[in-house]
Amino acid sequence: MSKSAAKESSPPHNTIKEKPSGITFSLKDKSKNNLDILEGLVLHKEVISSQFENELISFIQSQCSKGRSGQLKKPTYLRSSGARSQGNQREALQYGGFFDFNKARPGKRGLVPDFPPIIHRLVNHLVEEGYLKEEVRPDSCIINQYGKGDCIPPHVDHESYYRPISTLSLLGEEPMLVGTKFQTVKSCTWKPTVGTSVPLPRRSLLLLGGNSGNISKHCISSCRGERISITLRKQPGPDWRPSLEDLAKSSAGGKKRKRDGSVTATATATANHNDGDDSGGTKKKKKALSGSAKRRKKMMKLKGINPPERGGGDASVRQHQQHQLNSNFSSNKEKTSKKKRSSEKQSKGNARRQKEEDEYEAYARLERTKFQSNFRSTSSSSLGGMDMCQVRTAHQHSNATVGILFGQAQPGSK
């Protein structure tokens, strides 16, 4: 055999091994036409040595310590905090490519440092051992350090990242929940209603590809103890830009997508305005109404007046003002007519009562005159035998009797 033939038959030193077989999973989702939602989910155990694991743990803990002391700045070092974290204190380190957690998509390049040497060693080892293919060699890394009770909610990694997405588990053993539907048990705790729980031993590598990486969500529920995960992904190229859907989701108004899947004009305008900056743009929020404005708006609705549209422009304001003037004029006119009708009714009543009183006075006067005439004519025949004093007394008695009968006091009466 010639030397050249021997050289050709000898294997190269850096040959990539065949991909080792791991544990695969399968689950049919009836709501998705019996789609296998766990297709592409593969678990490899003992992918690194215990010594290499200890080196990784030591490096990660030292970096997190620098982050807590302020030596490592954002966004390389991040820690969950505030009301949204709900007590979750998970720490994160980013290398190679920045992932924007607020927008759930790749961010600007150059915001985080390149892979440190120990992460380069890890990637080379996984590729050389055949766990990862060369064409999807990771260039982005997120390291999560969990404490007791920490978690990460159900999510699907952004579609721009190449599949499969790999996660290396260190320090502790916690299950990863993978599925399409989850139930929230309590804060930071979930269970899959359509899915499965995959235990992740120390030094194990989980690959999320196919339907398990594109359709199913995955999460880490409340941890029972300390755990470290290293998520490796290949990010999109330097010319990648957020899609219209990404921009619509990250805008201040929330999702701007219609039911038929078309993007609204707001999202399109935002995308056209964006010239390479993936900030996504912001939309000015409407100022909240004050208490008096809310009451005024409520009263206008009760009166049948439609309040002007907020931000409707000068035409809308003028239209509302004219409508309000017309309504005020109609209201004042109605009040005036009501007042006039009330005044006329009162006048008629007063005239009627005065007429009744006058008629009663005339009738009383006539009856009084008749009574006095009849009384005096009747009693005159009996006055002949009286003296002057008796005649005067009888006359006074007659006048008093007339006053009592007709409601008038006579002079000298008490």
Solvent accessible surface area in square Angstrom, and as a share of the most:
residue,aa,sasa,rsa
1,M,196,0.88
2,S,65,0.42
3,K,184,0.78
4,S,71,0.46
5,A,40,0.31
6,A,46,0.36
7,K,162,0.69
8,E,148,0.67
9,S,83,0.54
10,S,62,0.40
11,P,111,0.70
12,P,97,0.61
13,H,191,0.85
14,N,133,0.68
15,T,77,0.45
16,I,79,0.40
17,K,122,0.52
18,E,160,0.72
19,K,106,0.45
20,P,45,0.28
21,S,113,0.73
22,G,28,0.27
23,I,80,0.41
24,T,98,0.57
25,F,53,0.22
26,S,78,0.50
27,L,59,0.29
28,K,119,0.50
29,D,4,0.02
30,K,179,0.76
31,S,78,0.50
32,K,81,0.34
33,N,147,0.75
34,N,92,0.47
35,L,60,0.30
36,D,31,0.16
37,I,0,0.00
38,L,4,0.02
39,E,78,0.35
40,G,29,0.28
41,L,1,0.01
42,V,23,0.13
43,L,8,0.04
44,H,7,0.03
45,K,111,0.47
46,E,106,0.48
47,V,6,0.04
48,I,9,0.04
49,S,67,0.43
50,S,59,0.38
51,Q,131,0.58
52,F,21,0.09
53,E,1,0.01
54,N,88,0.45
55,E,61,0.28
56,L,0,0.00
57,I,18,0.09
58,S,71,0.46
59,F,44,0.18
60,I,0,0.00
61,Q,75,0.33
62,S,50,0.33
63,Q,23,0.10
64,C,1,0.01
65,S,55,0.35
66,K,85,0.36
67,G,8,0.08
68,R,121,0.44
69,S,74,0.48
70,G,33,0.31
71,Q,129,0.57
72,L,35,0.17
73,K,141,0.60
74,K,161,0.68
75,P,28,0.18
76,T,11,0.06
77,Y,17,0.07
78,L,41,0.20
79,R,108,0.39
80,S,27,0.17
81,S,85,0.55
82,G,58,0.56
83,A,98,0.76
84,R,210,0.77
85,S,20,0.13
86,Q,121,0.54
87,G,59,0.57
88,N,10,0.05
89,Q,80,0.36
90,R,26,0.10
91,E,11,0.05
92,A,4,0.03
93,L,0,0.00
94,Q,0,0.00
95,Y,7,0.03
96,G,22,0.21
97,G,3,0.03
98,F,32,0.14
99,F,22,0.09
100,D,25,0.13
101,F,82,0.34
102,N,129,0.66
103,K,60,0.25
104,A,59,0.46
105,R,2,0.01
106,P,7,0.04
107,G,16,0.15
108,K,100,0.42
109,R,113,0.41
110,G,74,0.71
111,L,82,0.41
112,V,14,0.08
113,P,65,0.41
114,D,104,0.54
115,F,16,0.06
116,P,20,0.13
117,P,108,0.68
118,I,21,0.11
119,I,0,0.00
120,H,82,0.37
121,R,121,0.44
122,L,0,0.00
123,V,4,0.02
124,N,59,0.30
125,H,55,0.25
126,L,0,0.00
127,V,1,0.00
128,E,87,0.39
129,E,51,0.23
130,G,6,0.06
131,Y,30,0.11
132,L,7,0.04
133,K,120,0.51
134,E,85,0.38
135,E,110,0.49
136,V,21,0.12
137,R,77,0.28
138,P,9,0.05
139,D,55,0.28
140,S,2,0.01
141,C,1,0.00
142,I,10,0.05
143,I,1,0.00
144,N,9,0.05
145,Q,28,0.12
146,Y,6,0.02
147,G,24,0.23
148,K,167,0.71
149,G,31,0.30
150,D,7,0.04
151,C,6,0.04
152,I,27,0.14
153,P,67,0.42
154,P,34,0.22
155,H,61,0.27
156,V,55,0.32
157,D,10,0.05
158,H,25,0.11
159,E,136,0.61
160,S,22,0.14
161,Y,7,0.03
162,Y,102,0.39
163,R,46,0.17
164,P,42,0.27
165,I,3,0.01
166,S,1,0.01
167,T,7,0.04
168,L,0,0.00
169,S,1,0.01
170,L,0,0.00
171,L,43,0.21
172,G,13,0.12
173,E,91,0.41
174,E,10,0.04
175,P,42,0.26
176,M,9,0.04
177,L,11,0.06
178,V,0,0.00
179,G,0,0.00
180,T,24,0.14
181,K,105,0.44
182,F,44,0.18
183,Q,88,0.39
184,T,89,0.52
185,V,82,0.47
186,K,135,0.57
187,S,64,0.41
188,C,15,0.09
189,T,26,0.15
190,W,37,0.13
191,K,101,0.43
192,P,35,0.22
193,T,78,0.46
194,V,36,0.21
195,G,22,0.21
196,T,38,0.22
197,S,55,0.36
198,V,0,0.00
199,P,76,0.48
200,L,1,0.00
201,P,32,0.20
202,R,91,0.33
203,R,43,0.16
204,S,1,0.00
205,L,0,0.00
206,L,1,0.00
207,L,4,0.02
208,L,2,0.01
209,G,6,0.06
210,G,29,0.28
211,N,30,0.15
212,S,0,0.00
213,G,3,0.03
214,N,85,0.44
215,I,67,0.34
216,S,0,0.00
217,K,83,0.35
218,H,16,0.07
219,C,0,0.00
220,I,3,0.02
221,S,22,0.14
222,S,42,0.27
223,C,4,0.02
224,R,168,0.61
225,G,24,0.23
226,E,111,0.50
227,R,1,0.00
228,I,0,0.00
229,S,2,0.02
230,I,0,0.00
231,T,21,0.12
232,L,1,0.01
233,R,12,0.04
234,K,59,0.25
235,Q,16,0.07
236,P,13,0.08
237,G,33,0.32
238,P,107,0.67
239,D,122,0.63
240,W,63,0.22
241,R,129,0.47
242,P,17,0.11
243,S,51,0.33
244,L,72,0.36
245,E,63,0.28
246,D,20,0.10
247,L,7,0.04
248,A,3,0.02
249,K,101,0.43
250,S,29,0.19
251,S,14,0.09
252,A,45,0.35
253,G,42,0.40
254,G,29,0.28
255,K,155,0.65
256,K,38,0.16
257,R,102,0.37
258,K,114,0.48
259,R,251,0.92
260,D,117,0.60
261,G,29,0.28
262,S,51,0.33
263,V,37,0.21
264,T,31,0.18
265,A,84,0.65
266,T,57,0.33
267,A,3,0.02
268,T,52,0.30
269,A,61,0.47
270,T,28,0.16
271,A,21,0.16
272,N,120,0.62
273,H,158,0.71
274,N,34,0.17
275,D,134,0.69
276,G,31,0.30
277,D,58,0.30
278,D,19,0.10
279,S,56,0.36
280,G,0,0.00
281,G,30,0.29
282,T,132,0.77
283,K,104,0.44
284,K,190,0.80
285,K,160,0.68
286,K,151,0.64
287,K,171,0.72
288,A,86,0.67
289,L,62,0.31
290,S,65,0.42
291,G,40,0.38
292,S,56,0.36
293,A,18,0.14
294,K,117,0.49
295,R,156,0.57
296,R,141,0.52
297,K,70,0.30
298,K,132,0.56
299,M,99,0.44
300,M,23,0.10
301,K,122,0.52
302,L,127,0.63
303,K,145,0.61
304,G,58,0.55
305,I,17,0.09
306,N,124,0.64
307,P,33,0.21
308,P,53,0.33
309,E,133,0.60
310,R,105,0.38
311,G,88,0.84
312,G,40,0.39
313,G,43,0.41
314,D,102,0.53
315,A,67,0.52
316,S,24,0.16
317,V,67,0.39
318,R,150,0.55
319,Q,136,0.60
320,H,25,0.11
321,Q,97,0.43
322,Q,100,0.44
323,H,83,0.37
324,Q,67,0.30
325,L,113,0.56
326,N,78,0.40
327,S,31,0.20
328,N,71,0.36
329,F,138,0.58
330,S,67,0.43
331,S,48,0.31
332,N,87,0.44
333,K,132,0.56
334,E,96,0.43
335,K,134,0.57
336,T,88,0.51
337,S,39,0.25
338,K,108,0.46
339,K,155,0.66
340,K,128,0.54
341,R,138,0.51
342,S,68,0.44
343,S,60,0.39
344,E,85,0.38
345,K,157,0.67
346,Q,119,0.53
347,S,66,0.43
348,K,143,0.61
349,G,8,0.07
350,N,71,0.37
351,A,65,0.50
352,R,137,0.50
353,R,125,0.46
354,Q,99,0.44
355,K,129,0.55
356,E,98,0.44
357,E,101,0.45
358,D,76,0.39
359,E,100,0.45
360,Y,144,0.55
361,E,79,0.36
362,A,52,0.41
363,Y,132,0.50
364,A,9,0.07
365,R,128,0.47
366,L,97,0.48
367,E,51,0.23
368,R,37,0.14
369,T,80,0.46
370,K,102,0.43
371,F,63,0.26
372,Q,39,0.17
373,S,67,0.43
374,N,95,0.49
375,F,67,0.28
376,R,101,0.37
377,S,75,0.48
378,T,104,0.61
379,S,35,0.22
380,S,64,0.41
381,S,99,0.64
382,S,68,0.44
383,L,54,0.27
384,G,75,0.72
385,G,86,0.83
386,M,74,0.33
387,D,80,0.42
388,M,143,0.64
389,C,84,0.50
390,Q,96,0.42
391,V,42,0.24
392,R,130,0.47
393,T,82,0.48
394,A,37,0.29
395,H,89,0.40
396,Q,112,0.50
397,H,120,0.54
398,S,3,0.02
399,N,35,0.18
400,A,37,0.28
401,T,40,0.23
402,V,0,0.00
403,G,5,0.05
404,I,145,0.74
405,L,106,0.53
406,F,47,0.20
407,G,70,0.67
408,Q,74,0.33
409,A,98,0.76
410,Q,38,0.17
411,P,131,0.82
412,G,82,0.79
413,S,55,0.36
414,K,248,1.05
